[in-house]
Structure formats: C-alpha cells, structure tokens
Amino acid sequence: MSKPIQSYWPEYYQDIRDFVELARTEDAELQLTEAAVQQLFDDQFVMTSSPQAVKRREQMLGIQADPTTESLEFRKRRILNRYQTKPPFTIRYLQQQLDTLVGPGMTIVAVDVENFLLTVTTNIENANVFREVVYTIDTIKPANLVYQQNTSLSGSIGLKEHISRKDVTWNYKLGSWQLGQLPFATLGPEVIVK
C-alpha cells in the first residue's frame, strides 16, 4: 500500500485517538487484502503459485504428490509438463520436454524407424523425476513405437598424449628391388618427441 489511510482524512481527525486506532487497524486490513489479491493473481500462473494452488492443480490433474520427498519446484515443473503434453508431437518436442523436465543433456531421444523403436537414454538418479519421464514418454509416444529405456552412467575419460617418431631407411630404389634379399624399408628406433 502506497499511503496510510490516515493521510486521506481531514486534519481535525488526526489528533483523535479513536480515529488514529481505526486508521492503524484499517491499514493492517488493507495490507492483508492487498497481499491476498496479489497471491490470487500469482496463483493464476504455475511457477508463482502457492503450495495450496499447486495442490489444487495436482488434484485436478490426478497427480498423487508426496510433499515430503518432492520439492515444490519439481511439483510445479511436473504440472507444467502435464499441461504441455498436447498433440501434435515430434521427436524434437519430446527431447525439449525431457530437457525441461530433467535438465539439458541428461536425456537423449532416438528413433529407429525401420524397427519402430523409440530409445531414450537417461542419466537420472531421482525416482520421482524418472516416473515423470516415463509418464511423459508414454503420453507423447505414438502407439506404433516400442519404448526402450537405456541408462547411462556419468563418468570421465582421461587422455594422455605423446608424440614419437621413427626414421625410415629405404633399402631399394624404384625398379631395383630384388625379392626376398632385404625388406623394402627398415624402421629405426622409436624416439619420443613429446
């Protein structure tokens, strides 16, 4: 609220104790009303919803949420995911949905057209997120494709490089090679450059 209610009253009400208390009470009530109106506006959008609004949307979508193991952010992302799973679907759309749900680079979607096989490779450790991924794929995938889940492991590969060289001694010139006497070329010892 920008200004207290007392600032709108005539000057002769400013010193009366009953009106001062009335103004203080009205200011508190107006602030509560303003906060309630703002929360009502925020509840119209999933990402700014209160926990009560999230719970109401989950009931409307038939989602059995467990607030003890699922964060409010995940529950909001799941609701958005359910709202956005409307046809028509493409592989690019499925990849985009899974990137939004799990995180970029955590899932790879591939289709084997000849064998009617949809393969999703994931690196997910959270069971709730994995269940939502399975739900999303089952909702989006066409009926003629078979869904196959692949699990990936994150790890690192170490590379080590070195450069070496060998001298080559040619034993013959073009046209003068005699079969079986000497090898065509002789390699010298390996010398490590780097």
N, C-alpha and C positions, 0 to 999 in steps of 0.2 A: 504494500500500500504506500502510495507516494506521500500523502499528508495525513496527519491525525485528524480525526473528526472534529475536534475542538477548534481547529483553525477555521472552520467554516461558520462557527457560531458568532453571534454579535458580541461585542466587547463586554457588555454588562453581565453575560453568563460566565465569564472567565473566572470570577472570584467566588462563585457559589460552589460549596463543597459537594453538594448532591450532583450538580452538573459535571463537575470535574471527574467524579467517580463514574458517572454514567458514560462520559466520553472514554474513559480508560477501558470500561467493560465493552463498549461498542467497538473500540479499536481492536481489542482482542478477538471479538466475534467476527469482525470484518476480515482480520488476518486469517482466521481459521477458514472462513468462507472462501477467501481468495486462494488459499492453499488447496482446498477441496476442488475448486473449479480447475485449477492448474493440474491437479492429479487426474481429474476426469479427462482433461484434454490429453495428458500424457498416456493414459490408458487406452486411447484410441489407436496407438501405434505399438507394435510388439516390442521393439527394442527399448522403449521408455516406460513400459508397463510396470505396474507394481506387482508384487507377488500374488495378490488376490486376483488381479486381472489375468495374470499368466495361468493361475489355477483354473479360472473360469474358461479360458480358451482351451486348456487341456481337456476339460470336461466336455466341451463342445466337439472336440476332435477325437474323443475317445482314447486319450493318452493316459496311461497309468504311470504317473510320475512318482519318483521317490526323492523328496527333497533332502533326505539325509545323505544320499550318495550322488545326487545330480546337482550341479551348480545352477543358479538362476540364469546365468549366461547361456549354458548349454540348453536349458529348457526353452529359452527364447529362440535360439537357433533352430531347435527341433520344430517349434511351432512355425517359424518362417519356412522351413524345409517342407513341412506338410502343406502349407498354403501354396507353395510354388510348384508342387508336383502336379501340374495340369498339362494335358497333351497340347500340341504335338511334341514328341521327344526326339532328340538326336543324341548321338554319342558325345558330341561336344557339350550338349546341355547336361548330360549325366556327369561328365567329367567336371564341369563347372559347379554343379550341385555338390558333388563329393568334395571338391576343393574348398567350397564354402563351409561345408559341414565339418570336415576333418582337418583341413589345412592344406595349403598349396604343396604339391609334391608328395603328399602322403598316400595317394591312390593313383593307380594307372589303369585306365579302361581300354580294353582292346576287343575287337570283334573279329572272329574267324568266320567269314561269310559263307565259305564252302561247307563248313561243318555246323553252321548255325550255333556258334558258341560265343557267349559273352564272358570274357575273363576280366576280373577285377583284382588287381594286385594291391594289397594294402599293408601298411605298417601301423597298426592300431593296437594300443595297449589297454585302452579303456573299454570295458564291456558294454557300457551304455551307448557309447558312440558307435561301436561295432553293430549293435542291434539296430540303431537308427540307419546305418549304412545299408544293412540288409533290407530293412523296410523300404528305403528309398529305391534300391535296385529292383526289388520285387514290384514296386509301384510303377516304375518307369520302363522296365524292360518289356519288349514285345513278347507275346505269347509263344512265338515260334523260335525264340532263342533259349538255349540252356545256359543257366548262370553257373559259372565255376569260380570259386574263391581261391585265390593264391595269397599266401602270406609271405611277406618279405621281412628280412631282418636288416636292421641298420648296422653298419659296421664301417670300418675304414680299411683301405688297402695302402700299404706303404710301398713306395717306389724308390729304387736305388739305381743310379746310372753310373756307368763307367764307359770310357772310350779306350779302345785298344787298336793297334794296327799290326799288320804283318807285311814284311817285304816279300815280293814275288820275284823269283828268278826264272826267266824263261829259258828252257834248255834247248829249244829249237827255233828256227826261223820258219816262216811260211814256206811250205814246199819241201823242206829238208828233214822232215820228221821220219825217223825210222822206227817202225812198230816194235815195241817191247824193250828197247835198249834203256831209255830213261823216261821218267814221267814228262809230260808236256811242260809242266811248270813245277817248281819247288817253292814251298812256302817257308819263310824264315820264322824265327821265334816271335811269339806274341809280345809286343811292347805296350804297356799301359800308358796312355797319354794323360788320362784324367781319371 
